[in-house]
Amino acid sequence: MAFAAFSTTAAPSSSDSIKKKSPVALLLLLPGILYLVLFFLAPLVSLLLTSFKVPAEFGDIGEFSYAFRWENYTDVISAYWPHILRSFGYAITATFFALIISYPLAYFIGVKARRWPLLQSLALVMVVAPFFISFLLRTLAWKQIFSDESFLVTSLKAMSLLAPDAHVTGTAFSVIFGLTYNFIPFMTLPLYTTLERLDVRYLEAGSDLYASPFHVFRKVTIPLSMPGIVAGTLLTFIPAAGDYINASREFLGGTGTQMMGNVIEANFLVLQNFPAGAALSIILMSAILVMVSIYVKKSGTEDLL
Amino acid sequence: MKHSISKWVLPAYGALALLILMIPIGYTFVYSFNDSLKSNITWRGFTFDKWLNVCNVQNGAVCEAFGNSIFIGVVATVLATTLGTMIAIAMVRYRFKFRSQLSLFLFLPMATPEVVLGAGLAAQFLSIGVPKDMLTIILAHTMFCISFVVVAVKARVASLDPALEEAGRDLYGSALQVFLRITFPLLLPGILAAALLSFALSFDDFIITNFNSGAVSTFPKYIWVSAARGIPAEANVLASAVFILALIVVVTVQVSGAARAKRLEKLHQAGVN
């Protein structure tokens, strides 16, 4: 079921000729659009307004009044710059590893396994299977596999592959591992949908013209699968940058691995410092928008969106 | 010699990647049979007890959270599927101004990090003074499901042959009759797939829920809250049961889809001959 959302591209434009103008269109569009204006657009505006608020003069903790205090932004940047850098550092690293792991997997399912449809469907079901089990539970499973008393860690220590006082959970490694693991299906599915349509005759033509396998891969396979690479990296990078489950202390993180999501959550739900949480959210969203638009421009796939 | 080794590298790599993907699923499933006490960390022996008495732990807190998640998922799915399907039909079938702007607008909720969506709604509910409860969770879930429904249903509408509807109108069917008798039944598989996707998204959502749930517990939120003091094996039981159910649904859909494709192929061949 999840394939549907990732695999479908825009509707073919050949049907344009039969399209007609009608007030029915407005009737069909209005309720949904209105809903998104109320519960998607308006909240973003209210997030922006909240980010400039100041504490209410005679109010309790958590009471703020409208103002235009742009220093809220410089305050949160100076207080949380390590979290901001860490968020993007972790997200980019996890996206990179997810791509390295997913590309050969997607190539195997989409190209090599074509001759065996049953194997292909089985592998695809295995790729989406993690979606069917709670995100939090599968992250906790890794926490327990990596815990100090676990079989894996004690045997690594017995083999002296790990220092006796070392920990795996609570480190940058375990957070990046968790992010990579959790977003591999988001990377693999779009890669699969483009590689599945890859015409292997182009690859044969390349090697017929005496290109080395590496050269064929770099000059033919990669460019042809670019739409999948871009879609997969975006579907991994955006949620990974905003994630706070993997990095949280109760899951794979520690005090030194907190990401932006963790401090946004803390400011909203624990400290009740809503302007700080809102300012951080706006910074996160704008940084993502800037990075994504540069990336999409550079990779020459603007028409995909 | 070199060739035969390189032939096996890719399948072996793929198999290893798939195996790693399966590890936490296997772990969760195996530990649902653990004869554990309060927390479910060390293996204490095999038992069916947790499967048979799922709701007995902590006065049924797990089951209450699970029930809330199902209720929220169903209501949000019905709302999002209705609104999203209407948008999808309009976008494929009608011409109107600001089409491309609308596409971008529908794409944005999918490209916004969940923490921003959650914080935004929390800020909005706070500033207009709406208390956080079941309703705010449903409103939030419906919002982020709509765009996914539009994407999934749009593909189905685009593949629909307009000549079928024209035929209905030629035979003096009213607009409503054409929609109910022709358009809707043909769109149904796409709508059902979109509904399943939206239920799955809602059911497993934690981040947006955490910002807008107040005191209401959902299944993911229950796991988050209990993570500090240990999660009972009953949570593994419910998650494993959902996993098995989802697997059955997916396999059934795949198998019936393949069977239908075969049947159509046969019909087609019979027609050609």
Contacts between the chains, C-beta under 8 A, distances in Angstrom:
chain1	res1	chain2	res2	distance
A	1	B	193	5.4
A	1	B	196	4.3
A	1	B	197	4.9
A	1	B	200	6.7
A	1	B	249	7.8
A	1	B	250	6.7
A	1	B	253	7.4
A	2	B	197	6.1
A	2	B	200	7.1
A	4	B	151	7.8
A	4	B	152	4.4
A	4	B	155	7.2
A	4	B	190	7.8
A	4	B	193	5.0
A	4	B	194	7.1
A	4	B	197	6.3
A	5	B	148	5.1
A	5	B	151	5.3
A	5	B	152	5.4
A	5	B	197	5.8
A	8	B	151	5.9
A	8	B	152	6.7
A	8	B	154	7.0
A	8	B	155	3.8
A	9	B	155	7.9
A	10	B	103	7.9
A	10	B	154	8.0
A	11	B	91	7.6
A	11	B	92	5.2
A	11	B	154	5.7
A	11	B	155	7.0
A	11	B	157	7.3
A	11	B	158	3.5
A	12	B	158	6.0
A	15	B	92	7.1
A	15	B	158	6.7
A	15	B	162	7.2
A	18	B	162	5.2
A	19	B	93	6.6
A	19	B	94	6.1
A	19	B	95	4.4
A	20	B	93	7.8
A	20	B	94	6.4
A	20	B	95	6.3
A	21	B	94	6.8
A	21	B	95	5.0
A	21	B	96	6.9
A	22	B	94	5.7
A	24	B	90	7.7
A	24	B	94	6.9
A	25	B	90	4.6
A	25	B	93	7.6
A	25	B	94	3.5
A	25	B	95	7.7
A	25	B	96	5.0
A	26	B	96	7.3
A	28	B	86	4.3
A	28	B	87	6.8
A	28	B	89	5.8
A	28	B	90	3.8
A	28	B	94	7.7
A	29	B	86	7.2
A	29	B	87	5.8
A	29	B	90	4.8
A	29	B	91	7.9
A	29	B	96	7.5
A	29	B	102	7.6
A	31	B	83	5.6
A	31	B	86	6.6
A	32	B	83	3.8
A	32	B	84	6.4
A	32	B	86	5.9
A	32	B	87	4.3
A	32	B	146	6.0
A	32	B	150	7.8
A	33	B	87	7.2
A	33	B	102	7.5
A	33	B	105	7.8
A	35	B	83	5.7
A	35	B	142	7.1
A	35	B	143	7.0
A	35	B	146	6.7
A	36	B	105	7.1
A	36	B	106	7.5
A	36	B	109	6.9
A	36	B	143	6.7
A	36	B	146	6.3
A	39	B	121	6.7
A	39	B	124	8.0
A	39	B	139	5.8
A	39	B	140	7.1
A	39	B	142	7.4
A	39	B	143	4.1
A	40	B	108	7.3
A	40	B	109	5.2
A	40	B	117	7.4
A	40	B	120	7.9
A	40	B	143	5.5
A	42	B	124	6.0
A	43	B	117	7.4
A	43	B	120	3.3
A	43	B	121	4.8
A	43	B	123	6.5
A	43	B	124	4.2
A	44	B	116	7.7
A	44	B	120	5.2
A	46	B	120	6.7
A	46	B	123	4.8
A	46	B	124	4.2
A	46	B	127	5.5
A	47	B	116	7.3
A	47	B	119	6.2
A	47	B	120	4.3
A	47	B	123	4.9
A	47	B	124	7.8
A	49	B	123	8.0
A	49	B	127	7.5
A	50	B	123	4.4
A	50	B	126	7.9
A	50	B	127	7.0
A	101	B	17	5.6
A	102	B	17	7.7
A	104	B	10	6.0
A	104	B	13	5.0
A	104	B	14	6.6
A	104	B	17	7.5
A	105	B	13	7.2
A	105	B	14	5.0
A	105	B	17	4.5
A	105	B	18	7.2
A	107	B	10	6.9
A	108	B	10	5.0
A	108	B	11	6.2
A	108	B	13	7.1
A	108	B	14	3.7
A	109	B	14	6.9
A	112	B	10	5.9
A	112	B	11	7.0
A	121	B	254	5.8
A	123	B	14	7.1
A	123	B	18	6.3
A	125	B	247	7.4
A	125	B	250	6.1
A	125	B	251	7.1
A	125	B	254	7.4
A	126	B	18	4.8
A	126	B	21	6.3
A	126	B	22	6.6
A	127	B	18	7.3
A	127	B	21	6.8
A	128	B	250	7.4
A	129	B	21	6.9
A	129	B	22	7.0
A	129	B	25	6.1
A	129	B	243	7.6
A	129	B	247	7.2
A	130	B	21	5.9
A	130	B	24	7.2
A	130	B	25	6.6
A	131	B	200	6.4
A	131	B	204	7.5
A	131	B	246	7.9
A	132	B	200	7.6
A	132	B	242	6.7
A	132	B	243	4.6
A	132	B	246	3.8
A	132	B	247	6.4
A	132	B	250	7.9
A	133	B	24	7.3
A	133	B	25	5.2
A	133	B	28	5.8
A	133	B	239	5.4
A	133	B	240	7.5
A	133	B	242	7.3
A	133	B	243	4.7
A	134	B	28	7.9
A	134	B	204	6.1
A	134	B	219	6.9
A	134	B	220	6.1
A	134	B	223	6.4
A	134	B	239	4.7
A	134	B	242	7.8
A	135	B	204	5.5
A	135	B	206	6.6
A	135	B	220	7.0
A	136	B	206	6.1
A	136	B	220	5.4
A	136	B	223	4.3
A	136	B	224	6.0
A	136	B	227	7.4
A	137	B	24	7.5
A	137	B	28	5.1
A	137	B	223	6.1
A	137	B	231	7.7
A	137	B	235	6.8
A	137	B	236	6.9
A	137	B	239	5.1
A	138	B	24	3.7
A	138	B	25	6.7
A	138	B	28	6.6
A	139	B	24	7.6
A	140	B	223	7.3
A	140	B	227	6.4
A	140	B	231	6.7
A	141	B	23	7.3
A	141	B	24	3.7
A	141	B	27	4.1
A	141	B	28	5.5
A	141	B	31	8.0
A	142	B	23	8.0
A	142	B	24	6.0
A	144	B	27	7.2
A	144	B	41	6.0
A	145	B	23	7.2
A	145	B	24	7.9
A	145	B	27	6.7
A	147	B	41	7.4
A	149	B	42	7.5
A	181	B	20	7.4
A	181	B	21	7.7
A	181	B	24	7.6
A	184	B	17	7.6
A	184	B	21	6.5
A	185	B	21	7.6
A	234	B	111	7.3
A	238	B	111	6.0
A	238	B	112	7.8
A	238	B	113	5.8
A	239	B	113	6.3
A	239	B	114	6.6
A	241	B	113	6.2
A	242	B	113	2.7
A	242	B	114	5.9
A	242	B	115	4.3
A	242	B	116	6.5
A	242	B	207	7.7
A	243	B	113	8.0
A	243	B	115	7.7
A	243	B	207	7.6
A	244	B	115	6.4
A	244	B	207	7.1
A	245	B	206	6.6
A	245	B	207	7.3
A	245	B	224	7.8
A	250	B	224	7.5
A	250	B	227	4.0
A	250	B	228	5.2
A	251	B	227	6.7
A	260	B	115	7.6
A	261	B	113	7.6
A	261	B	115	4.5
A	261	B	207	7.4
A	264	B	115	5.4
A	264	B	119	5.7
A	265	B	115	7.1
A	265	B	210	7.0
A	265	B	211	7.6
A	268	B	119	5.7
A	268	B	122	5.8
A	268	B	211	6.3
A	269	B	210	7.1
A	269	B	211	7.0
A	274	B	123	6.3
A	274	B	126	6.7
A	277	B	119	5.8
A	278	B	119	6.5
A	278	B	123	5.7
A	281	B	115	6.8
A	281	B	116	4.7
A	281	B	119	4.6
A	281	B	120	7.0
A	284	B	113	6.2
A	284	B	115	7.1
A	284	B	116	6.1
A	285	B	112	6.4
A	285	B	113	6.9
A	285	B	116	4.9
A	288	B	111	8.0
A	288	B	113	6.6
A	292	B	111	7.2
A	305	B	104	7.4
A	305	B	107	6.5
